[in-house]
Amino acid sequence: MRIIFSGGGTGGHIYPALAIREALLEKVTEGFHAAYIGVSGGMEEKIVTRISELPFLGVRAQGMPRNISLKWFSFPFINFMGVIDALNHLRNFRPDLVVTTGGFVAFPTLAAARILGIPAFIHEQNAAMGVTNRLFAGSAARVFLTYASAAATDEKRIFLTGNPVRKSFLQKGTQSNRFEKKTGEFWLLSVGGSRGALSLNRACIDLVKKWLPENSRVKLLHISGERDYEMVKKETGSACPNYILLPYLHEMKEAFDAADLIVSRAGATILSEVAVCGKPAILVPFPHATDNHQEKNARVLQELGAAKMILDSDLTAEKLALTVEQTMDPKTLEQMSAAMKKSRPDSVEKNIADLIVDALKRT
């Protein structure tokens, strides 16, 4: 089996592709060959090149501009060149299929696959389907959904599967010793996604200055994202002993293991990881996400009792601190944890791998 994976721009598109690859590696024990198409110099290249046995194939691609700018002139040309790049990669690699997980980099890969008649399998992580996935969902061999609201399922071509997570999140009893948790401590993890979240970072800065010193039992592990790291480091200093600041953490499971409560954006991939680990959450959806999909994701979990939501426009350190204090009750945490675990279907990764292998057998 020869497969091209593609998806990028954020970790939320990249990690599901890697999770599907891991699931297929377990199912297809012999003759499995894969490569990954992504934007040269993009986040996907940084993450994928950590995996020595997964070749990275670079293409040119650009997301659709959100505002009127000169990028509207370069946008068609760059993506046209990206399709040519992808055609060359597909002809050289000769895959049996392509698996894409969204982001603008998936466009040249899916366009090239359609031109060459290569079956395409699309995974949509969010409650509202992204632009690239909407363009190609009608011609895809299979479409896998995390939320039923993204599209109508038919159990022949479009399936509600859930969102796959990496093997490290599925392994039990492998808690890391990276973060030492003392008896009686309450660990609060704040993470704004692979690129960070400025509003969440500013709220955490204010927590460190005002609230955290008065709540010594609380340990705040703050993953700021590389973009804002230096700014946050300068603002917070090093005087607060119950505060840990990191720019990024590839093995996020280590932080999840330590956390009692997670504060994060509401991208589908991190929500799936939170669900697997059964962690209560306070969600602050990114307000400019396509079709407001992050708020839709968050509302699903809020209605299940698995999370609480603060809109980005309402986010302040005071509001966040109050919500944390209201959630710290052990009974509340236990109820939210149970609801969070139930929010995700069983055997997501295996089911997706089975559907892909079965579809190939039928062709």
C-alpha positions in Angstrom: 0.0 0.0 0.0 1.4 3.4 -1.0 -0.2 6.5 0.5 0.4 10.2 0.3 -0.8 12.2 3.3 -1.4 15.9 3.2 -2.7 18.6 5.6 -1.2 21.5 7.3 -1.1 25.1 8.4 -1.7 24.1 12.0 -1.1 21.1 14.2 -4.9 20.6 14.2 -4.6 19.5 10.5 -1.2 17.7 10.8 -1.6 15.5 13.8 -4.8 13.7 12.5 -2.9 12.7 9.4 -0.1 11.3 11.4 -2.6 9.5 13.6 -4.2 7.8 10.6 -0.8 6.8 9.4 0.0 5.2 12.8 -3.3 3.3 12.6 -2.6 2.0 9.1 0.9 1.0 10.1 -0.7 -1.3 12.8 -3.2 -2.8 10.3 -1.0 -3.1 7.2 2.1 -4.8 8.5 3.9 -5.4 5.2 4.3 -3.3 2.1 3.3 0.0 3.6 4.9 3.0 2.1 4.0 6.6 2.8 5.1 10.2 2.2 3.7 13.6 3.3 3.0 16.6 1.1 3.1 20.0 2.8 4.2 23.6 2.3 7.9 24.0 2.2 8.9 25.8 5.3 5.5 25.4 6.9 4.6 23.9 10.3 4.0 20.6 8.7 7.6 20.4 7.5 8.9 21.0 11.1 6.6 18.3 12.5 6.8 15.7 9.8 10.6 15.8 9.4 10.9 14.6 13.0 9.7 11.2 11.7 12.7 9.7 9.8 10.7 7.1 8.0 8.1 9.5 6.5 9.6 11.5 3.6 8.4 15.1 3.3 7.6 16.5 -0.1 7.3 20.2 -0.4 4.8 22.2 -2.5 3.8 25.8 -3.0 0.5 26.8 -1.5 -1.3 29.9 -0.1 -4.5 30.2 1.8 -7.4 32.3 0.5 -6.9 35.9 1.7 -9.5 37.0 4.2 -9.2 40.7 3.3 -8.7 42.7 0.1 -4.9 42.8 -0.4 -2.2 42.1 -3.0 -2.3 38.4 -2.0 -5.4 38.1 -4.2 -3.1 38.5 -7.2 -0.5 35.9 -6.0 -3.0 33.5 -4.5 -4.1 31.8 -7.9 -0.6 31.7 -9.3 1.0 30.2 -6.2 -1.7 27.5 -5.9 -1.5 26.7 -9.6 2.3 26.2 -9.2 1.5 24.1 -6.1 -0.7 21.8 -8.2 2.2 21.3 -10.6 4.5 20.5 -7.6 1.9 18.0 -6.3 1.5 16.4 -9.8 5.2 15.8 -10.0 5.3 14.2 -6.5 2.3 12.0 -7.2 3.8 10.8 -10.5 7.1 10.0 -8.8 5.7 8.3 -5.7 2.8 6.5 -7.5 0.4 6.3 -4.5 -2.6 4.0 -4.4 -4.5 6.8 -2.6 -4.1 10.2 -0.9 -5.4 11.0 2.6 -5.9 14.6 3.4 -6.8 16.3 6.6 -7.5 19.9 5.6 -5.8 23.2 5.4 -4.9 25.1 2.2 -2.0 22.8 1.5 -4.5 20.0 0.9 -5.8 21.9 -2.2 -2.9 21.2 -4.6 -2.7 17.6 -3.4 -6.4 16.9 -4.0 -6.4 18.8 -7.3 -3.5 16.7 -8.5 -5.0 13.5 -7.3 -8.3 14.3 -9.2 -6.3 15.0 -12.4 -4.4 11.7 -12.1 -7.5 9.7 -11.1 -6.1 8.7 -7.7 -8.7 8.0 -5.0 -8.9 10.7 -2.3 -9.9 10.1 1.3 -10.8 13.3 3.2 -11.0 13.8 7.0 -12.8 16.8 8.4 -12.0 17.6 12.0 -14.5 20.4 12.7 -18.2 20.9 13.2 -18.2 23.0 10.0 -16.4 21.7 6.9 -13.4 23.8 5.7 -13.1 25.4 2.3 -10.8 22.9 0.7 -12.7 19.9 2.0 -16.0 21.4 0.7 -14.5 21.8 -2.7 -13.4 18.1 -3.0 -15.9 16.2 -0.7 -18.2 15.5 -3.6 -15.6 13.6 -5.6 -13.7 12.0 -2.7 -13.7 8.2 -2.4 -14.4 8.5 1.3 -15.2 11.4 3.7 -14.6 11.0 7.4 -16.3 13.4 9.9 -15.7 14.2 13.5 -19.1 15.9 14.0 -22.4 15.1 12.3 -23.1 18.7 11.7 -20.3 18.9 9.1 -22.2 16.9 6.4 -24.9 14.4 5.9 -23.6 10.8 6.3 -24.7 8.0 4.1 -22.6 5.0 5.5 -21.5 4.3 1.9 -19.1 7.1 1.3 -19.5 9.7 4.1 -18.9 8.3 7.6 -19.1 9.8 11.1 -15.9 8.4 12.6 -14.6 10.9 15.2 -11.2 12.6 15.1 -8.1 10.3 15.3 -5.3 11.1 17.8 -1.7 10.0 18.0 -0.8 6.7 19.6 0.9 8.4 22.5 -2.5 9.7 23.7 -4.1 6.2 23.5 -1.4 4.5 25.6 -2.4 3.9 29.2 -0.1 3.9 32.2 2.7 5.8 30.5 2.7 9.0 32.5 5.8 11.1 32.0 8.1 12.3 34.8 8.7 15.5 32.9 6.4 17.5 35.2 6.6 16.8 39.0 3.3 17.1 40.6 3.3 17.4 44.4 0.5 16.2 46.7 -2.2 18.8 47.0 -1.3 20.8 43.9 -3.9 21.7 41.3 -2.4 21.9 37.8 -3.9 24.3 35.3 -2.8 23.9 31.7 -3.2 26.8 29.3 -2.5 26.1 25.6 -3.6 28.1 22.6 -2.9 25.7 19.9 0.2 25.2 17.7 0.4 28.9 16.9 -0.6 30.3 20.3 -3.4 32.6 21.2 -2.7 36.2 22.0 -5.8 36.9 24.0 -5.3 33.7 26.1 -1.7 34.6 26.6 -2.6 38.1 27.9 -5.1 36.7 30.3 -2.5 34.3 31.6 0.0 37.2 32.0 -2.5 38.9 34.2 -3.2 35.7 36.2 0.5 35.4 36.9 0.7 39.0 38.1 -2.5 39.1 40.3 -4.2 35.8 40.9 -1.6 33.1 40.8 0.6 34.5 43.7 -2.5 34.4 45.9 -3.3 30.8 45.0 -0.1 28.9 45.8 -1.8 25.5 45.5 -2.5 26.2 41.8 0.4 25.5 39.3 -0.1 27.1 35.9 1.6 25.4 33.0 1.4 27.9 30.2 2.3 26.8 26.6 2.3 30.2 24.9 3.2 29.2 21.3 6.5 30.3 19.8 5.1 33.6 18.4 4.3 35.2 21.7 6.8 33.4 23.9 9.4 36.2 24.3 6.7 38.7 25.0 5.1 36.5 27.6 8.4 35.7 29.2 9.3 39.4 29.5 5.9 40.3 31.0 5.8 37.5 33.5 9.4 37.4 34.6 10.6 34.5 36.8 9.3 35.6 40.3 6.3 33.3 40.5 7.3 29.8 41.7 4.0 28.2 40.7 4.3 29.2 37.0 5.9 27.2 34.2 6.2 28.8 30.7 7.0 26.9 27.6 6.9 28.0 23.9 5.8 24.7 22.5 5.5 21.0 23.5 5.5 18.4 20.8 4.6 15.6 23.2 1.6 17.4 24.6 0.4 14.2 26.4 3.1 14.9 29.0 1.3 18.2 29.9 -2.1 16.6 29.8 -1.0 13.9 32.2 -0.2 16.5 34.8 -3.2 18.8 34.2 -6.3 18.8 36.4 -8.0 21.4 34.2 -7.2 22.5 30.7 -7.8 26.0 29.2 -7.5 26.1 25.5 -8.8 27.1 22.1 -11.5 24.8 20.6 -9.8 23.3 17.6 -11.1 19.8 16.9 -7.8 18.0 17.3 -6.9 19.3 20.7 -10.5 18.7 21.8 -10.1 15.0 20.7 -6.9 14.8 22.7 -8.6 16.3 25.7 -11.5 13.8 25.3 -9.2 10.8 25.1 -7.5 11.9 28.3 -10.8 12.7 30.0 -9.8 16.2 31.1 -12.3 18.9 32.0 -11.8 22.0 30.0 -12.5 25.8 29.8 -12.7 26.6 26.1 -12.0 30.0 24.5 -12.9 29.6 20.8 -10.9 31.4 18.2 -13.4 34.0 17.0 -12.1 34.2 13.4 -12.2 30.5 12.6 -13.8 29.5 9.3 -17.6 29.4 9.7 -17.0 30.0 13.4 -16.3 26.3 13.7 -14.4 26.6 17.0 -17.4 28.1 18.8 -19.6 25.3 17.3 -17.1 22.7 18.6 -17.1 24.3 22.0 -20.8 24.5 22.3 -21.1 20.8 21.6 -18.9 20.0 24.6 -20.6 22.6 26.7 -24.0 21.1 26.1 -22.6 17.7 27.1 -21.4 19.1 30.4 -17.8 18.3 29.4 -16.5 21.9 29.2 -17.2 25.5 30.0 -16.9 28.2 27.4 -15.7 31.8 27.5 -16.1 33.8 24.3 -12.9 35.5 23.2 -14.6 38.9 23.4 -15.5 38.2 27.1 -12.1 36.8 28.1 -10.4 38.6 31.0 -8.1 37.4 33.7 -10.9 38.0 36.2 -13.4 36.0 34.2 -10.9 33.2 33.6 -10.0 33.1 37.3 -13.6 33.0 38.4 -14.4 30.2 36.0 -11.4 28.2 37.2 -12.5 28.6 40.8 -16.0 27.5 40.0 -14.6 24.4 38.3 -12.0 23.3 40.8 -14.6 21.5 43.0 -13.7 17.7 42.9 -17.3 16.6 42.1 -17.5 19.1 39.2 -14.2 18.0 37.8 -15.3 14.3 38.1 -18.6 14.9 36.3 -16.9 17.0 33.5 -14.2 14.3 33.1 -16.8 11.6 32.6 -18.7 13.7 30.1 -15.6 14.5 28.2 -14.6 10.8 27.8 -18.1 10.1 26.5 -17.8 12.8 23.9 -15.6 10.7 21.6 -16.5 7.5 19.8 -14.6 4.3 20.6 -12.0 2.8 18.3 -11.8 6.0 16.1 -8.3 5.2 14.7 -9.1 1.5 14.0 -12.4 2.3 12.3 -10.8 4.8 9.9 -8.0 2.4 9.0 -10.6 -0.4 8.4 -12.6 1.9 6.1 -9.6 2.9 4.1 -8.3 -0.7 3.7 -11.8 -2.0 2.8 -12.3 0.7 0.2 -9.0 -0.1 -1.5 -10.0 -3.8 -1.6 -13.1 -2.9 -3.5 -11.3 -0.9 -6.2 
